[in-house]
Amino acid sequence: MKRPAELVFIPAAGIGHVVSTIETAKLLVSRDDHLFITLLIMKRPFDKLFTNTDDDDKGWDILSWLDDQQPLSVVFLCFGSMGSFGEAQVKEIACALEHTGLRFLWSLRQPPPKGKMAMPSDYADPSGVLPEGFLDRTAKIGKVIGWAPQVDILAHSSIGGFVSHCGWNSTLESMWYGVPVATWPMYAEQQTNAFQLVKELGLAVEIKMKDSEVVVSAQEIERGITQVMEHDSVIRKRVKEMSEKGKKSKMNGGSSYSSLDHFIDQI
């Protein structure tokens, strides 16, 4: 008879780790009843910086808009809970999107004030940082939003490509739903993730950045977006294959299923 084992999980709240940790805990206890799991959400001095922006009305409006779009026709731009850009870079992204003529959904977040430790926030009115007339000219093909229900968006059939910061959650979610990525790493391990996706696995398009480049040009962004949205590309086929393999790995006998069994045996 196995002795009871207790695990303690301490996720980083506010940056997409809590839900995945809870789901892992649920999966573990469902597979072995001798496990007891404690989930600790630590209160930190800067907890007030992490605000819950998961608004049901916003999510419904976004998904309703996607319902009106054709399959694989929309490029989704989102840079994580801590990703934001200055006005110069925002304008380059806007010019690139407008010039492609492609349908887009853009999660545009406002940077915190310089010198202040804070999370990005939603703009009250994004028109102030966008090129003049951009929202009017692109009203029929695009939607600029703040907070984004990323998993629900990536799961939607209208999404054909994802411009991403390549955080690990975003990387896994895009692969799971078979959405090819145009890489735009910003901090932490994202550069490594992007390198693996582009150079080692051939699962993503690189938006190239020079070491000294502070602002990525509209031309380079346009190239990356256009390439990631190609319907018959080798990258799209590889991502679809990876998605299918990932789903099989979670089934009984799959590699992830077996690895979890091995982990439980070692506890």
C-alpha positions in Angstrom: 0.0 0.0 0.0 1.3 3.4 -1.0 2.0 6.0 1.7 0.2 9.3 1.3 2.3 12.0 -0.4 1.8 15.7 -0.2 2.8 18.1 -2.8 2.9 21.9 -2.5 2.5 24.0 -5.6 3.4 27.7 -5.5 2.4 29.3 -8.9 3.3 32.9 -9.9 -0.1 34.6 -9.8 -1.1 37.2 -12.3 0.9 36.0 -15.3 -1.0 32.9 -16.4 0.4 30.3 -14.1 -2.5 29.7 -11.6 -4.9 28.0 -14.0 -2.3 25.6 -15.5 -1.1 24.7 -12.0 -4.7 24.0 -10.8 -5.3 21.8 -13.9 -2.0 19.9 -13.2 -3.0 19.3 -9.6 -6.5 18.1 -10.6 -4.9 15.7 -13.1 -2.5 14.3 -10.6 -5.1 13.6 -7.9 -7.5 12.1 -10.4 -4.8 9.6 -11.4 -3.6 8.6 -7.8 -5.7 8.9 -4.6 -2.6 8.8 -2.3 -1.6 12.3 -3.4 -2.6 15.4 -1.5 -1.9 18.7 -3.1 -1.7 22.2 -1.5 -1.8 25.2 -3.7 -0.3 28.3 -2.2 -1.0 31.7 -3.7 1.6 33.9 -2.1 0.8 37.5 -1.3 3.6 39.8 -2.5 4.3 43.5 -1.9 3.3 44.3 -5.5 0.1 42.1 -5.7 -1.9 45.3 -6.3 -0.2 45.5 -9.7 -1.8 42.4 -10.9 -5.4 43.2 -11.6 -8.1 40.8 -12.8 -9.2 42.0 -16.2 -11.0 38.9 -17.2 -14.2 40.6 -18.2 -17.0 38.3 -19.6 -18.5 41.1 -21.7 -15.2 41.9 -23.3 -14.6 38.3 -24.1 -18.1 37.8 -25.5 -17.7 40.8 -27.8 -14.3 39.6 -29.1 -15.5 36.0 -29.8 -18.7 37.3 -31.4 -16.6 39.4 -33.8 -14.5 36.3 -34.6 -17.6 34.3 -35.4 -18.2 36.7 -38.3 -14.8 36.0 -39.9 -13.8 33.3 -42.4 -11.7 30.3 -41.2 -8.0 31.0 -40.9 -8.5 34.6 -42.0 -7.5 36.5 -38.9 -4.0 37.2 -37.5 -4.0 37.6 -33.7 -1.4 39.8 -32.1 -0.8 39.5 -28.3 2.3 39.9 -26.2 1.4 38.5 -22.9 0.3 40.0 -19.6 3.5 42.1 -19.3 4.1 42.9 -23.0 3.6 46.5 -24.2 5.2 48.9 -26.7 6.0 52.6 -27.0 4.1 54.8 -29.4 6.8 54.6 -32.2 6.6 50.8 -32.2 2.8 50.8 -32.1 2.6 53.0 -35.2 5.0 50.6 -37.1 2.8 47.6 -36.2 -0.3 49.5 -37.3 1.2 50.5 -40.6 2.2 46.8 -41.2 -1.3 45.6 -40.4 -3.0 48.1 -42.6 -0.6 47.5 -45.5 -1.2 43.7 -45.5 -4.9 44.1 -45.9 -5.4 41.0 -43.7 -8.0 40.8 -41.0 -6.5 41.2 -37.6 -7.3 41.1 -33.9 -4.7 43.2 -31.9 -4.3 43.1 -28.1 -2.8 46.6 -27.6 -1.8 47.4 -24.0 -0.6 50.6 -22.5 2.9 50.6 -21.0 3.3 51.6 -17.3 4.7 55.1 -16.6 8.5 55.2 -16.9 10.2 54.4 -13.6 7.1 52.9 -12.1 6.8 49.2 -11.3 3.4 48.3 -12.8 1.7 46.0 -15.3 0.5 47.2 -18.7 -3.1 48.3 -18.7 -5.9 48.8 -21.3 -6.0 52.1 -23.2 -9.1 54.3 -22.5 -8.7 55.4 -26.1 -6.0 53.8 -28.3 -6.5 56.3 -31.1 -4.0 58.6 -29.5 -1.1 56.3 -30.1 -2.2 54.9 -33.5 -1.7 56.6 -36.9 -4.3 59.2 -37.6 -7.4 57.6 -39.1 -6.1 54.0 -38.6 -9.2 52.8 -36.7 -11.6 54.2 -39.3 -9.6 52.9 -42.3 -9.4 49.4 -40.8 -12.8 49.2 -39.2 -14.1 46.6 -41.6 -11.1 44.2 -41.3 -9.7 44.7 -37.9 -10.4 45.0 -34.2 -8.1 46.6 -31.6 -8.7 45.4 -28.1 -7.1 45.5 -24.6 -7.2 42.4 -22.5 -7.6 39.2 -24.6 -9.1 35.8 -23.6 -6.1 34.2 -25.4 -7.0 30.5 -25.1 -10.5 31.1 -26.4 -9.2 33.2 -29.3 -6.5 30.7 -30.3 -9.1 27.9 -30.3 -11.3 29.8 -32.7 -11.5 28.6 -36.3 -11.0 32.1 -37.7 -7.5 32.5 -36.3 -4.9 31.8 -39.0 -1.7 33.1 -37.3 -0.4 34.4 -34.1 2.2 37.2 -33.5 3.5 36.3 -30.1 6.1 37.1 -27.5 6.7 33.4 -27.2 6.1 33.0 -23.5 5.9 29.3 -22.7 2.1 29.3 -22.0 1.5 31.0 -25.4 3.8 28.7 -27.2 2.0 25.6 -25.8 -1.4 27.0 -26.5 -0.6 27.9 -30.1 0.9 24.5 -30.8 -2.1 22.8 -29.1 -4.6 24.6 -31.4 -2.4 24.3 -34.5 -1.9 28.0 -34.9 1.5 29.0 -36.5 3.4 31.7 -34.8 5.4 34.8 -35.9 7.9 35.2 -33.1 8.5 38.5 -31.3 10.4 37.6 -28.0 10.6 40.4 -25.4 12.1 39.1 -22.1 12.9 36.1 -19.9 13.1 32.8 -21.7 11.2 34.0 -24.7 14.3 34.4 -26.9 15.2 30.7 -26.3 11.6 29.6 -27.0 11.6 31.6 -30.2 14.9 30.2 -31.4 13.7 26.6 -30.8 10.4 27.2 -32.7 12.1 28.8 -35.7 15.6 27.3 -36.0 15.3 23.9 -34.3 11.7 22.8 -34.9 10.7 24.8 -38.0 7.3 25.6 -36.4 7.3 29.4 -36.6 8.2 32.4 -38.7 10.8 34.8 -37.4 10.2 38.5 -37.2 13.8 39.5 -37.5 15.3 42.1 -35.1 18.8 43.6 -35.2 20.7 43.7 -31.9 20.8 47.5 -32.1 17.2 47.9 -33.3 14.9 49.6 -30.8 11.9 49.8 -33.2 11.1 46.9 -35.6 10.1 48.3 -39.0 6.7 48.0 -40.5 8.3 46.3 -43.5 9.7 43.5 -41.4 6.5 43.1 -39.4 4.5 42.9 -42.6 6.8 40.3 -44.0 6.4 38.1 -40.9 2.6 38.5 -40.8 2.2 37.7 -44.5 4.4 34.7 -44.2 2.7 33.2 -41.1 -0.7 33.6 -42.7 0.1 31.6 -45.8 -2.5 28.8 -46.0 -0.4 26.1 -47.6 3.0 26.8 -46.0 5.3 24.0 -44.7 5.2 25.7 -41.3 1.4 25.5 -41.1 1.5 21.8 -42.0 4.2 21.1 -39.4 2.2 23.0 -36.7 -0.9 20.9 -37.5 1.1 17.7 -37.2 2.6 18.9 -33.9 -0.9 19.7 -32.6 -2.1 16.2 -33.5 1.0 14.6 -31.8 0.4 16.8 -28.7 -3.2 15.6 -28.3 -2.2 12.0 -28.7 0.5 12.4 -26.1 -2.2 13.0 -23.4 -4.1 9.9 -24.3 -3.6 6.6 -22.4 -0.3 5.2 -23.6 0.9 8.6 -24.9 4.2 10.1 -23.9 2.8 12.8 -21.6 0.4 10.3 -20.0 3.2 7.8 -19.3 5.5 10.5 -18.0 2.9 11.6 -15.5 2.6 8.0 -14.4 6.4 7.8 -14.0 6.3 11.0 -11.9 3.6 9.6 -9.6 5.6 6.4 -9.1 8.6 8.4 -8.0 6.7 10.3 -5.3 
